[in-house]
Amino acid sequence: MRFISTTIIVVAALAVIGIAYNAFGKRGIPDLLLPGNINNNVGSREPLEPLEGTPVLGRSSTYTNRKYVYELKYPLGFAARENTSQYVSIGIPTGGTSDTFVAGTVVESGEAGYRNFNDFIFDYAQLLCTSDGPTETIGCPRVERQRMYMTSTGFEVTELYYRLVTENLQTGQRISSLFGPIYAFDLASTTPQSDFAALFIYRPYGATSTQATPEFVRGIANTVTIGSIENR
């Protein structure tokens, strides 16, 4: 997936909030067994285990977002492209383009009236795997796993996995799988103008690189720092 096409998909998804639920949430899609290493423990918060993944070691580069006051690190040889202040793509440049390994998306609730931070991130995170085309529709109707971790930089992060459903509009066939991990950081401290705000770190739907593993995504998420970047 290319930087530009990824951005278009994300922006389009945010513009149609709720489509995933309306399209799939009421159709009675049967539950499927999760892989053995994925536990369905929605609501688990304690204890906060350390977030572990492929570490960003040695020489690395740093992406800084001054509007939302956060930073993250990524391996040397990769590139971070800020399409907007709300969206950054991280990948290996090849000529004038680059495959997206990991994306960072910031979303603000404004005054949408969410009851709490979890309701807010559940609503918006499902849009990260929402896509409609002439022959198929893709959506994430529900959360399969939610778990809190502590990053090596000292920040709490919510790890999410969603049930992803692809439906062929011509045959009606549905294929179910998992989408994730998605890591959601609370940006309330840097966005006082919104009731809720979050930074999502994730592998975009449709990313083709085999190197963009869940461990790699965790490794990037583990480097996130929020606040006080002016002094670093």
C-alpha positions, 0 to 999 in steps of 0.5 A: 500500500502506498502513502497516498492511497493509505491516506485516502483510505483513512480520511474516507473512513473517518468521513463515514463513521459508523458504516462498519457497525451499520453494515455488519454489527446487526447481521449476526456474524457468528463468533469464531475461535481465536488463535491460541495466543490471542485471549478474549479478555475485554476490559482487562486493565491490571496488572499493567504488563510491559509492552514488548515487541521488536525493539528499535535498537541502535541508531534510529530516527525520530518523528516529532509531531509538534501540534499534538506534542508526541514523538516516536522512533523508527529504525534507521533506513525507514522514512516517516512522511507526515501527510497531515498533522493527523497522519504519519506513514512509516516505511522503507522508501523505494524511489518516489514511493514507499510501502507503509509498514506502520501508520500513526493517526490522531483523532479528536472527538470534539464535543461528540459526547462519548461517555469515556475514553474507551467508547471513543477509541472503540468507535474510531479504531474500527474505522481503520479497517473500513473500506467499501468498493464496487465488489466487496465491503470490509468492516470491523464490527466488534472488539475481540480483545482489549488490554492495557500495557505500559510502554518502556517510555512510561505511558499507558497504551490500550492494545486492541484487536478487532473482528474483521469481516470481508463480504463479497457483494456479488456472492454474499460470501463472508470471510472473518479474521483478526485485525490488529494490533492497534495501539491507542494512546490518550492525548488528552493532556495535549488537546484540551480543546477536545473531550477526547483525543487519541493517537493510534499506532497500527499496520494499515489494512492492506499493507503488503510487507511481510516485515510489518509484523505485530511485533514490529508495530509493538516495537514502534508503539513502545517508543512513543512519548507524549508531551514536553517535546520542546525540551528534548 
